[in-house]
Protein backbone atom coordinates (compact mmCIF):
# COMPACT_ATOMS: atom_id res chain seq x y z
CA UNK A 1 0.00 0.00 0.00
CA UNK A 2 1.45 3.36 -1.05
CA UNK A 3 -0.61 5.70 1.12
CA UNK A 4 1.27 7.55 3.90
CA UNK A 5 1.24 5.68 7.21
CA UNK A 6 0.69 7.80 10.32
CA UNK A 7 1.42 6.57 13.86
CA UNK A 8 -0.08 8.20 16.98
CA UNK A 9 1.53 7.07 20.27
CA UNK A 10 -0.04 6.71 23.69
CA UNK A 11 0.07 9.08 26.61
CA UNK A 12 3.60 10.26 27.48
CA UNK A 13 5.12 8.17 24.70
CA UNK A 14 7.08 9.32 21.68
CA UNK A 15 8.18 7.73 18.39
CA UNK A 16 10.10 5.02 20.23
CA UNK A 17 6.79 3.34 21.13
CA UNK A 18 6.53 2.31 17.46
CA UNK A 19 10.25 1.80 16.85
CA UNK A 20 9.97 -1.89 15.84
CA UNK A 21 7.02 -1.16 13.54
CA UNK A 22 8.49 1.91 11.83
CA UNK A 23 11.63 -0.11 11.07
CA UNK A 24 9.53 -2.58 9.06
CA UNK A 25 6.57 -0.41 8.02
CA UNK A 26 7.96 3.11 7.59
CA UNK A 27 5.73 6.01 8.50
CA UNK A 28 5.50 9.29 10.39
CA UNK A 29 4.95 9.50 14.14
CA UNK A 30 3.09 12.51 15.51
CA UNK A 31 3.08 13.29 19.26
CA UNK A 32 0.19 15.69 20.07
CA UNK A 33 0.99 17.60 23.26
CA UNK A 34 0.33 21.31 22.68
CA UNK A 35 -3.43 21.33 23.35
CA UNK A 36 -5.60 20.21 26.24
CA UNK A 37 -8.58 18.75 24.39
CA UNK A 38 -8.82 15.82 22.02
CA UNK A 39 -10.68 18.02 19.55
CA UNK A 40 -7.97 20.71 19.46
CA UNK A 41 -5.15 18.16 19.30
CA UNK A 42 -6.83 16.53 16.32
CA UNK A 43 -7.56 19.80 14.51
CA UNK A 44 -3.88 20.74 14.82
CA UNK A 45 -2.82 17.27 13.67
CA UNK A 46 -5.04 17.40 10.59
CA UNK A 47 -3.35 20.62 9.46
CA UNK A 48 -0.09 18.67 9.11
CA UNK A 49 -1.36 15.39 7.67
CA UNK A 50 -1.55 14.50 3.96
CA UNK A 51 -4.85 14.49 2.11
CA UNK A 52 -5.33 10.74 2.63
CA UNK A 53 -3.52 8.29 4.86
CA UNK A 54 -3.59 5.09 6.89
CA UNK A 55 -3.70 5.65 10.64
CA UNK A 56 -2.34 3.64 13.59
CA UNK A 57 -3.12 4.77 17.14
CA UNK A 58 -2.23 3.15 20.45
CA UNK A 59 -4.02 4.02 23.71
CA UNK A 60 -4.38 7.83 23.68
CA UNK A 61 -3.22 7.66 20.09
CA UNK A 62 -6.18 5.44 19.34
CA UNK A 63 -8.50 7.95 21.01
CA UNK A 64 -7.03 10.65 18.78
CA UNK A 65 -7.37 8.37 15.75
CA UNK A 66 -11.08 8.04 16.44
CA UNK A 67 -11.40 11.81 16.64
CA UNK A 68 -9.51 12.12 13.34
CA UNK A 69 -12.15 9.84 11.82
CA UNK A 70 -14.91 11.97 13.35
CA UNK A 71 -13.47 15.23 12.04
CA UNK A 72 -12.18 14.05 8.65
CA UNK A 73 -13.57 10.60 7.77
CA UNK A 74 -12.90 10.96 4.03
CA UNK A 75 -9.16 11.40 4.63
CA UNK A 76 -8.69 8.11 6.53
CA UNK A 77 -8.21 5.17 4.18
CA UNK A 78 -7.96 2.64 7.03
CA UNK A 79 -7.37 2.64 10.77
CA UNK A 80 -5.65 0.41 13.32
CA UNK A 81 -6.80 0.91 16.92
CA UNK A 82 -4.42 -0.62 19.45
CA UNK A 83 -5.03 -0.99 23.20
CA UNK A 84 -7.49 1.88 23.34
CA UNK A 85 -11.01 2.78 24.44
CA UNK A 86 -13.91 4.27 22.44
CA UNK A 87 -15.82 5.38 25.54
CA UNK A 88 -15.77 8.65 27.44
CA UNK A 89 -13.78 8.56 30.65
CA UNK A 90 -15.59 7.26 33.73
CA UNK A 91 -16.15 9.57 36.72
CA UNK A 92 -13.88 7.36 38.82
CA UNK A 93 -10.93 7.80 36.47
CA UNK A 94 -11.71 11.48 35.98
CA UNK A 95 -11.47 11.97 39.73
CA UNK A 96 -7.92 10.62 39.76
CA UNK A 97 -6.70 13.06 37.11
CA UNK A 98 -6.72 16.17 39.32
CA UNK A 99 -4.42 14.84 42.06
CA UNK A 100 -2.05 13.40 39.43
CA UNK A 101 -1.89 16.76 37.65
CA UNK A 102 -1.24 18.54 40.95
CA UNK A 103 1.65 16.20 41.74
CA UNK A 104 3.16 16.64 38.29
CA UNK A 105 2.89 20.43 38.53
CA UNK A 106 4.72 20.15 41.86
CA UNK A 107 7.66 18.51 40.11
CA UNK A 108 6.78 14.86 40.69
CA UNK A 109 6.32 13.57 37.12
CA UNK A 110 8.74 10.69 37.64
CA UNK A 111 6.97 9.64 40.83
CA UNK A 112 3.52 9.72 39.20
CA UNK A 113 4.74 7.66 36.27
CA UNK A 114 6.50 5.18 38.54
CA UNK A 115 3.79 4.76 41.18
CA UNK A 116 0.49 5.25 39.37
CA UNK A 117 0.92 4.57 35.69
CA UNK A 118 3.82 2.34 34.75
CA UNK A 119 2.76 -0.60 37.01
CA UNK A 120 -0.38 -1.00 34.89
CA UNK A 121 1.31 -1.03 31.48
CA UNK A 122 2.84 -4.40 30.89
CA UNK A 123 2.52 -8.14 31.22
CA UNK A 124 5.30 -10.06 32.88
CA UNK A 125 7.92 -10.88 30.29
CA UNK A 126 11.67 -11.06 29.70
CA UNK A 127 11.89 -7.42 28.57
CA UNK A 128 9.61 -5.99 31.26
CA UNK A 129 12.24 -3.88 33.03
CA UNK A 130 13.79 -2.51 29.84
CA UNK A 131 10.39 -1.47 28.46
CA UNK A 132 9.46 0.23 31.73
CA UNK A 133 12.75 2.13 31.65
CA UNK A 134 11.99 3.22 28.10
CA UNK A 135 8.50 4.36 29.15
CA UNK A 136 9.99 6.46 31.91
CA UNK A 137 12.52 8.02 29.56
CA UNK A 138 9.82 8.86 27.02
CA UNK A 139 7.70 10.49 29.73
CA UNK A 140 10.53 12.54 31.18
CA UNK A 141 11.58 13.62 27.69
CA UNK A 142 8.07 14.94 26.96
CA UNK A 143 7.85 16.63 30.35
CA UNK A 144 5.18 17.91 32.74
CA UNK A 145 3.34 20.25 30.36
CA UNK A 146 2.63 17.35 28.01
CA UNK A 147 1.37 15.28 30.94
CA UNK A 148 -1.04 18.01 32.03
CA UNK A 149 -2.39 18.65 28.52
CA UNK A 150 -2.78 14.97 27.72
CA UNK A 151 -4.46 14.25 31.08
CA UNK A 152 -7.02 17.01 30.55
CA UNK A 153 -7.68 15.84 27.00
CA UNK A 154 -8.28 12.28 28.14
CA UNK A 155 -10.44 13.39 31.06
CA UNK A 156 -12.84 15.32 28.83
CA UNK A 157 -12.81 13.14 25.72
CA UNK A 158 -16.06 12.30 23.90
CA UNK A 159 -17.61 8.91 23.36
CA UNK A 160 -16.77 7.68 19.85
CA UNK A 161 -19.08 4.71 19.41
CA UNK A 162 -21.13 6.46 16.72
CA UNK A 163 -17.91 7.46 14.95
CA UNK A 164 -16.87 3.82 14.71
CA UNK A 165 -20.29 2.67 13.53
CA UNK A 166 -20.05 5.08 10.60
CA UNK A 167 -16.50 4.16 9.51
CA UNK A 168 -16.72 1.51 6.77
CA UNK A 169 -13.06 1.31 5.73
CA UNK A 170 -10.69 -1.55 6.71
CA UNK A 171 -9.97 -1.52 10.44
CA UNK A 172 -7.70 -3.51 12.72
CA UNK A 173 -8.57 -3.74 16.41
CA UNK A 174 -5.59 -5.12 18.35
CA UNK A 175 -4.71 -5.48 22.01
CA UNK A 176 -2.54 -7.38 24.41
CA UNK A 177 -4.39 -10.24 26.09
CA UNK A 178 -3.19 -8.98 29.50
CA UNK A 179 -3.95 -5.28 29.01
CA UNK A 180 -5.37 -3.99 32.30
CA UNK A 181 -5.83 -0.36 31.22
CA UNK A 182 -7.85 -1.14 28.10
CA UNK A 183 -9.04 -4.73 28.55
CA UNK A 184 -10.01 -7.12 25.80
CA UNK A 185 -13.75 -6.48 26.16
CA UNK A 186 -13.23 -2.87 25.06
CA UNK A 187 -11.74 -4.23 21.86
CA UNK A 188 -14.50 -6.71 21.21
CA UNK A 189 -16.86 -3.74 21.51
CA UNK A 190 -14.90 -1.78 18.89
CA UNK A 191 -14.78 -4.85 16.66
CA UNK A 192 -18.55 -5.13 16.87
CA UNK A 193 -19.08 -1.42 16.17
CA UNK A 194 -16.82 -1.18 13.11
CA UNK A 195 -18.42 -2.48 9.89
CA UNK A 196 -15.15 -3.84 8.38
CA UNK A 197 -12.86 -4.83 11.24
CA UNK A 198 -10.48 -7.62 12.22
CA UNK A 199 -9.81 -8.35 15.89
CA UNK A 200 -6.36 -9.53 16.97
CA UNK A 201 -5.47 -10.35 20.59
CA UNK A 202 -1.75 -10.76 21.27
CA UNK A 203 -0.90 -13.37 23.89
CA UNK A 204 1.83 -12.48 26.37
CA UNK A 205 1.36 -8.72 25.98
CA UNK A 206 -0.21 -6.03 28.11
CA UNK A 207 -0.87 -2.40 27.18
CA UNK A 208 2.13 -1.94 24.87
CA UNK A 209 2.25 -4.87 22.42
CA UNK A 210 4.28 -2.79 19.96
CA UNK A 211 7.21 -3.21 22.38
CA UNK A 212 6.23 -6.36 24.28
CA UNK A 213 5.45 -8.47 21.19
CA UNK A 214 6.81 -6.43 18.28
CA UNK A 215 7.02 -9.25 15.73
CA UNK A 216 3.42 -10.32 16.20
CA UNK A 217 2.15 -6.73 16.26
CA UNK A 218 4.03 -5.77 13.11
CA UNK A 219 2.73 -8.85 11.32
CA UNK A 220 -0.86 -7.94 12.18
CA UNK A 221 -0.31 -4.39 10.94
CA UNK A 222 1.18 -5.68 7.72
CA UNK A 223 -1.85 -7.89 7.10
CA UNK A 224 -4.14 -4.91 7.73
CA UNK A 225 -2.20 -2.71 5.33
CA UNK A 226 -2.35 -5.35 2.62
CA UNK A 227 -6.07 -6.10 3.04
Secondary structure, 3 states (H helix, E strand, C coil): CCCEEEEECCCCCCHHHHHHHHHHCCCEEECCCCCCCHHHHHHHHHHHCCCCEEEEEECHHHHHHHHHHHHCHHHEEEEEEECCCCCCCCHHHHHHHHHHHHHHHCCCHHHHHHHHHHHHCCCCCCCHHHHHHHHHHHHHHHCHHHHHHHHHHHHCCCCCHHHHHHCCCCEEEEEECCCCCCCHHHHHHHHHHCCCEEEEEECCCCCCHHHHCHHHHHHHHHHHHHC
